[in-house]
Amino acid sequence: MRTAFIILSALILAIAAADASAQMGSRRGSGRVGADRAAKAQEKPQESVDQLALILAELQEDLKLTANQHAAWDAYARSVEALASDLARERGRTKEVMQMKVLQRLDHAVDVARDRLTAVEDIVAAAKKLYAGLTPEQRSVADPRLASAIAAAADSGTANVGIRPGPPEVRK
């Protein structure tokens, strides 16, 4: 249990650090480099949304879920999508946050970390419920990939809530 908590904490810190880094940008270099980085960041959202949707769709397809397992899968996918949505909403608030006074920004950082912890805990609870209902063959498929959706959700921080679980042809 303690090991899982340490891993979860490290993951949350990594997500928070990546988010803070993305929000703050580089202090070195010319303004043009910052503009180029901002342009690239604008291109990334759809790619990362597609990546998260693809990861979820491929995992769902590879698991070959039974009718009884779909409810647990849907809860898991929704919780992963919720994290991506929360990250997107927060990244959209960068300008507003930067205008806060320092103590407000610190309090805000704590609130964001708590929200992310709650979202990750929701994913973990849903993943455990899903995993408990999987067959041994399905677990061997899920083992290396179930938790990777958390990282994909973090990467898709500008995701929209239009991500739909299921194979790509169903989501269209």
N, C-alpha and C positions, 0 to 999 in steps of 0.2 A: 504494500500500500504506500509506504514511504517512497519507494523508488518511483512509483507511478506519479506521485505528487511532485517529485523533483523533476521528472521528465516533463510533466505538464507545465510546471513553473518555468522551466527553461524554454519550452516552446512558446509560452505566452510572452516571455521576455524577448525572444527572438522576433516574434511578430510585432511587438511594441517598438523594438529597436528599428526594424525595417520600416515601420510606419513613420516613426519619428524622422528617420533618415530621409524618407521620401518627402515628408512635409517640409523639412528644413532645407533640403538641397545642399549643394556644395557651396561653401563660403569662398573657395578659391576660384581663380580664373575670371574670365571676363563675363560680362552680362550675356554675351552671345551664346556661350556654352550653356548658361542657365536657360536661355530661350530654346536652344536645341533640345535640352533635356525635357523641358516642358512640352515641346511638340511631340517628342517620343512618348511621354507619359500619356498624352492625349490619344495616341494610337494604341496603347496597351490595353485599355479597358475591354474593348470588344474581344481582343485576342484572349485575354485572361478569363473573361466570362465563358467564351467558347471552350477554353481549356478545362475549366471546372465542369461545365456541362458534359464535355466529352469524357472526362474522368468518371463522373457519376454514371453516365450512360453505359460506358464500357464495363464498369464494375457490375452494374445491375445485369447487363446482358450475360457477362461471364459467370455470374452466380447462379443463373438459371433458377430464379426464385419460383417457389410454389405459390399458389393462391393464398395460403395461410401466412406466407412471409411478406407479402406486399405491404401490409400496414406498417410493419416494423421498418421496412425499407423506406417507405414514404416519410416516416418520422425522422429517420436518419438523414435523408436527402434534404428535407425541410430545415433541419437544424444546421446543416452545412451551409445551405443557401442563406439562412438567417445571419450567420457569421459574415459571409461575404457582403450581404446587404448592409449590415451594421458598419463594417469597415468602409464601405463605399460612402455611406452617409457621413461618417466621421472625416474621411479624407476630403469630402466636399466642404467641410467646415473650416478648412485651414486658415483662410483669410480672417474669418470671424474669431477663431481662437488666437491668432497672432495679434489681434487688437485688444485682447484681454490684458489686464494687469497681471503681473508675474504671479501673485498668490492665487488669482483666479485660474491662471493657466496650470499651476501645479495641482490645484484641486480638480480641475478638469482632467488632467492626466490620470489622476487616481480614479476618477469616475469611469474614464474610458477603459482603464485596466480592469476594473471590477466588471464592467459590462462584457468585456472580452472573456474574462474568466468564466462568467456565467454562460456565455455562448459556447465556450469550449466544454464546459461541464455538461451542457445540454447535448452536445454532439457525443460526448463520451457515454452518457446515459443511454442515448438512442442506439449508439453502436453496440454497447453491451447487450441491450435487449435484442437487437438484430442478430448479433453473433451467437447468443444463446439459442436462437431458433434455427441456426444453420446446421446442416449435416456436416459430417467430417470432411467430405469432399469440398463442400462449399467453404468451409473454414480454411482449407488449404489455399483456396483462391483468394479469400478475404484477408488472410493473415498479412501478406506484405502490402496490401493496398488500402485497407479500411481507414487507417489513420492518415494516410497521405492526402485525403480530401481536405483535412484541416489546413494543410500547407497550401493547397490549391485555392481554398477559400481566401486565405490571407493574401495570396498573389493576385486574386481577383478583387482586390479592395475597392475597385470602382464598378463592381458588378451591379447589374440591375436585378430587380426581383423577378424578372421574366424567365429565369432559369427553370426548366421543367425536367423532372426526373423522367427517365425512360429512354428508350433507344432514340437516336436522332430523328428517325422518320416519324415517331410519335410526337415529338416536341414541336414540329413545324406547324 
